[in-house]
Amino acid sequence: MKYLISGGGTGGHIFPAVSIANALREADPDCEILFVGALGRMEMERVPQAGYPIVGLPVRGFDRSHPWRNICVLIDLMRSMVQARKIVRDFRPDVGVGVGGYASGAAMKVAAKMRIPILLQEQNGFAGVTNKLLKDDAKKICVAYEGMERFFPKEKIILTGNPVRQNLTSGTKEEALKYFNDTFGVQFTVERKTLLIIGGSLGARTINQSIVAHLSELIESGIQVIWQTGKNYYADCQKALSNHLSPIANSQSPIANTPSPIICTDFVSQMPLAYALADLVISRAGASSISELCLLGKPSILVPSPNVAEDHQMHNAMALVNKNAAVLVKDMNAHSELITTALHLIEDDQQLHELHTHILTLALPDSARIIAAEVMQLAQKK
């Protein structure tokens, strides 16, 4: 069997796509898989790293701020449709899988016109534009949230959850303590609570600014902090942390000669270990992040990004908040509320337990395998 998987632009699209591919390969080691992405986007790097071939299209999103520039966007879209037709004709897939993103629209539309059955995977609680445009062409639509009938035909919907990164549950607290203490020169202990701050793979300006503004409270709180800033913000955040620690190191304070209680890093490469150690997580509300938190049962404070299409992160967050499975801090209030809320919550064992219990009920752990089975069923029918 041959499977064409298309989509990307963000990790929220790429992680599920690669997880589905892995599940297909696990079920059918002899299958052939080809990815189609957008040139210049992160999938062109991440997918080959995962061991799969990918072809790039010159497709890109519409510029809503400068409408006159969309003439070039339309030209690129037409070029992408022509190239996608050649890709489908040459590869001859049995099924097309679309996970959202610009490339997915072109590739899946062409595949459907060429009578290739297609399956869509929608990660968010508010459907993306691409998948909404493809809903009539799809044979099946796999979703992560209930109530998606407002976007898609009810008879096509399958509630599967979102596939997440592999091996997230593989770490233990003991392994995590050894790794972070050895790698970063800290003295984290199992007795102290640990706050994990992740603003996404590229970081989050508002979250980082909120941390910088309240570093003194964090340092003095007695908790441990793992702070992933993102590459773009790391230098400024590390400088701010150093400026706060230097006066302490030169003072007569009892903690003057102890290592920093805060790990500041641009990227946490061992995320399973970070999750294993975390008692509370501060995160954006991207679909993949929420799926990971549900799977692991992690109490969390969600800060939805306001800079996403259709405000879909707020919809994602509210699906948890309405079931007492997470705490919400709006982006506009983060500077004044985020750290105060986090420091209060991390010491409230009863509320942490309630959040843990409720978020676990929302987990759908075998998403990738379920979606792969649906894809293979479409292939066999064809």
C-alpha positions in Angstrom: 0.0 0.0 0.0 1.0 3.6 -0.7 0.0 6.5 1.6 0.4 10.2 0.8 0.5 12.4 4.0 0.3 16.1 3.7 0.3 19.1 6.0 2.6 21.1 8.3 3.6 24.6 9.1 3.7 24.0 12.8 4.7 21.2 15.2 1.0 20.9 15.9 0.5 19.5 12.4 3.8 17.7 12.0 3.8 15.6 15.2 0.4 14.0 14.5 1.4 13.4 10.8 4.7 11.6 11.8 2.9 9.6 14.5 0.3 8.4 11.9 3.1 7.5 9.5 4.9 5.5 12.3 1.7 3.7 13.1 1.1 2.8 9.5 4.6 1.5 9.1 4.3 -0.5 12.4 1.1 -2.1 11.1 2.4 -2.6 7.5 6.2 -2.6 7.3 6.1 -2.9 3.6 4.0 0.2 2.9 5.3 3.2 1.1 4.8 6.7 2.6 5.4 10.0 1.0 4.9 13.4 2.7 3.9 16.6 0.9 4.8 19.9 2.7 5.2 23.6 2.0 8.7 24.8 0.9 10.5 26.8 3.6 8.3 25.4 6.5 9.6 23.3 9.4 8.1 20.0 8.0 10.8 20.1 5.2 13.4 19.5 8.0 11.5 17.6 10.6 9.9 14.9 8.4 13.3 13.7 6.9 14.6 13.7 10.5 11.8 11.2 11.3 12.9 9.0 8.4 10.4 9.8 5.7 10.7 11.4 2.2 9.0 14.7 1.6 8.3 16.8 -1.4 7.7 20.6 -1.0 5.1 22.8 -2.7 5.5 26.6 -3.2 2.1 27.1 -1.5 1.7 29.8 1.3 -1.1 31.5 3.2 -3.0 34.5 2.2 -1.8 37.9 3.4 -4.8 39.5 5.1 -2.9 42.7 6.0 -1.7 43.4 2.4 -4.4 42.0 0.0 -2.6 43.2 -3.1 0.2 40.7 -2.4 -2.2 37.8 -2.8 -1.8 37.9 -6.6 1.5 36.1 -6.0 -0.1 33.8 -3.5 -2.7 32.7 -6.0 0.0 32.1 -8.6 1.9 29.9 -6.1 -1.3 28.1 -5.3 -1.9 27.3 -9.0 1.7 26.1 -9.4 1.2 24.0 -6.3 -1.9 22.4 -7.7 0.0 21.5 -10.9 2.9 20.0 -9.0 0.6 18.2 -6.6 -1.1 16.5 -9.6 2.2 15.3 -10.9 3.1 14.0 -7.4 -0.2 12.1 -7.1 0.1 10.7 -10.6 3.7 9.5 -10.1 3.3 8.1 -6.6 -0.2 6.7 -7.1 -1.2 6.5 -3.5 -4.0 4.3 -2.2 -5.1 6.9 0.4 -4.3 10.5 1.1 -4.1 11.8 4.7 -4.4 15.5 5.4 -3.5 17.0 8.7 -4.0 20.7 8.0 -1.8 23.4 6.7 -1.4 25.1 3.3 0.2 22.1 1.5 -2.5 19.8 2.7 -5.2 21.8 0.9 -3.5 21.5 -2.5 -2.4 17.9 -2.2 -5.7 16.5 -0.8 -7.9 18.5 -3.2 -5.9 17.1 -6.2 -6.0 13.6 -4.7 -9.7 13.7 -4.3 -10.2 14.9 -7.9 -8.1 11.9 -9.0 -10.5 9.6 -7.1 -8.0 8.8 -4.3 -9.9 8.4 -1.0 -8.8 10.9 1.6 -8.9 11.0 5.4 -8.6 14.3 7.4 -7.2 14.7 10.9 -8.3 17.8 12.7 -6.3 18.6 15.9 -8.2 21.6 17.3 -11.6 22.2 18.9 -12.2 24.8 16.3 -11.7 23.4 12.8 -9.0 24.9 10.6 -9.8 26.5 7.3 -8.1 23.9 5.2 -10.0 21.0 6.7 -13.3 22.8 6.5 -12.7 23.4 2.8 -11.9 19.7 2.2 -14.8 18.3 4.3 -16.9 17.3 1.3 -14.0 15.5 -0.4 -13.1 13.4 2.7 -14.3 9.9 3.3 -13.5 10.1 7.0 -12.6 12.9 9.4 -10.7 12.1 12.6 -11.2 14.7 15.4 -9.9 15.2 18.9 -12.9 17.0 20.5 -16.6 16.3 20.8 -19.1 18.6 19.2 -17.3 18.8 15.8 -20.6 18.3 13.9 -20.8 22.1 13.7 -17.9 21.9 11.2 -18.1 18.5 9.5 -20.7 16.0 8.4 -21.7 13.9 11.4 -21.5 10.6 9.5 -17.8 11.2 8.6 -16.6 12.0 12.1 -14.5 9.6 14.2 -13.4 10.7 17.7 -9.8 9.5 17.9 -7.9 12.2 19.8 -4.6 13.6 18.7 -1.5 11.4 18.1 1.4 12.7 20.3 5.2 12.4 20.2 6.6 9.0 20.8 7.8 7.7 24.2 6.4 10.6 26.3 5.7 8.2 29.1 9.2 6.6 29.2 10.8 8.8 31.9 10.9 8.4 35.7 11.5 11.1 38.3 14.8 9.5 39.3 16.0 9.5 35.7 14.9 13.1 35.3 16.6 14.3 38.4 19.9 12.7 37.4 19.6 14.1 33.8 18.8 17.7 34.8 21.3 17.9 37.7 24.1 16.5 35.6 23.3 18.5 32.4 22.6 21.9 34.0 24.6 21.8 37.2 21.5 22.3 39.4 20.6 20.4 42.6 17.0 19.5 42.0 15.5 17.1 44.6 12.4 14.9 44.7 11.1 16.7 47.8 10.6 20.1 46.1 7.8 20.9 43.6 8.8 21.4 40.0 7.2 23.9 37.6 7.6 23.2 33.9 7.2 26.2 31.5 6.9 25.5 27.8 5.7 28.2 25.4 5.9 26.0 22.3 8.8 25.0 20.1 9.5 28.6 19.1 8.7 30.1 22.5 6.0 32.5 23.6 6.7 36.2 24.1 4.0 36.8 26.7 4.9 33.8 28.9 8.6 34.7 28.8 7.9 38.3 29.7 5.7 37.2 32.6 8.4 35.0 34.0 11.1 37.7 33.7 8.8 40.2 35.5 8.4 37.8 38.5 11.8 36.1 38.7 12.3 37.2 42.2 9.2 35.5 43.4 10.1 32.3 41.6 13.6 32.3 43.0 12.4 32.9 46.6 9.4 30.5 46.4 11.4 27.3 47.1 10.2 25.5 44.0 12.2 24.1 41.1 11.6 25.6 37.6 12.4 24.2 34.1 11.9 27.1 31.7 11.9 26.5 28.0 12.2 30.0 26.4 12.4 29.2 22.7 15.5 30.1 20.6 14.3 33.6 19.8 14.0 34.6 23.5 16.8 32.6 25.2 19.5 35.3 25.3 17.3 37.9 26.9 15.8 35.5 29.4 19.1 34.1 30.4 20.5 37.6 30.9 17.5 38.5 33.1 17.9 35.4 35.2 21.7 36.1 35.6 20.9 39.6 36.7 18.6 38.4 39.4 21.0 35.7 40.6 24.1 37.9 40.8 23.1 40.0 43.8 22.2 36.9 45.7 25.5 35.3 45.0 27.3 38.4 46.3 25.2 38.7 49.4 25.2 37.1 52.9 22.0 35.2 52.0 21.9 31.5 53.1 21.2 30.5 49.5 24.1 32.6 48.1 26.3 29.6 47.4 23.6 27.2 46.2 22.9 26.5 42.5 20.1 28.3 40.8 16.6 26.8 41.3 15.7 27.7 37.8 16.9 25.9 34.6 16.7 28.4 31.7 17.1 26.7 28.2 16.1 27.5 24.7 14.8 23.9 24.1 14.2 20.9 26.3 15.5 18.0 24.3 14.4 15.4 26.9 10.7 16.3 27.2 9.7 12.9 28.6 12.0 13.5 31.6 10.8 17.1 32.0 7.2 15.9 32.1 8.1 13.1 34.5 9.5 15.7 37.0 6.8 18.3 36.6 4.1 18.8 39.2 2.6 21.7 37.3 2.9 22.8 33.6 2.5 26.3 32.1 1.8 26.0 28.4 0.2 27.5 25.4 -3.0 25.7 24.3 -1.9 24.2 21.0 -3.6 20.9 20.1 -0.5 18.7 20.4 0.5 20.2 23.8 -3.0 19.7 25.2 -3.1 16.1 24.0 0.3 15.4 25.7 -1.0 16.9 28.9 -4.1 14.8 28.8 -2.2 11.6 28.1 0.2 12.3 31.0 -2.4 13.6 33.4 -0.5 16.8 34.1 -2.1 19.7 36.0 -1.7 22.7 33.8 -2.2 26.5 33.4 -3.0 27.2 29.8 -2.2 30.6 28.2 -3.9 30.5 24.8 -2.1 32.4 22.1 -4.2 35.2 20.6 -2.2 35.1 17.4 -3.7 32.0 15.8 -6.5 31.6 13.2 -10.1 31.6 14.5 -8.7 31.9 18.1 -8.6 28.1 18.1 -6.3 27.9 21.1 -8.9 29.5 23.3 -11.4 26.8 22.1 -8.9 24.1 22.9 -8.3 25.5 26.4 -11.9 25.9 27.2 -12.7 22.3 26.4 -10.5 21.4 29.4 -11.3 24.4 31.6 -15.1 23.6 31.4 -14.4 20.2 32.7 -12.2 21.4 35.6 -9.2 19.7 33.8 -7.0 22.9 33.5 -6.7 26.5 34.7 -6.9 29.4 32.2 -4.9 32.6 32.3 -5.7 34.8 29.3 -2.7 36.2 27.4 -3.7 39.8 28.2 -3.6 39.0 31.9 -0.5 36.8 32.0 1.9 39.6 33.1 0.0 40.2 36.3 -1.7 36.8 37.0 0.4 33.9 35.6 3.1 33.5 38.2 0.8 34.4 41.2 -1.6 31.7 40.0 1.2 29.2 39.4 2.8 29.7 42.9 -0.6 29.3 44.6 -1.7 26.3 42.6 1.6 24.3 42.9 1.2 24.3 46.7 -2.4 23.3 46.6 -2.2 19.5 46.6 -6.0 19.0 46.5 -6.5 21.1 43.4 -3.5 19.5 41.7 -5.0 16.1 42.3 -8.4 17.2 41.0 -6.9 18.6 37.8 -4.8 15.4 37.4 -7.9 13.2 37.8 -10.1 15.2 35.4 -7.6 15.7 32.6 -6.8 12.0 32.6 -10.4 11.3 31.7 -9.9 13.3 28.4 -7.0 11.2 27.2 -7.3 9.1 24.1 -4.0 7.2 24.2 -4.1 5.0 21.0 -5.0 7.8 18.6 -2.2 7.1 16.0 -3.1 3.4 15.8 -6.8 4.1 15.5 -6.3 6.6 12.7 -3.9 4.3 10.9 -6.5 1.5 11.1 -9.0 3.8 9.5 -6.5 4.7 6.8 -5.8 1.1 6.0 -9.5 0.3 5.9 -10.0 3.0 3.2 -7.0 1.5 1.3 -8.5 -2.0 1.4 -11.9 -0.8 0.3 -10.3 1.0 -2.7 
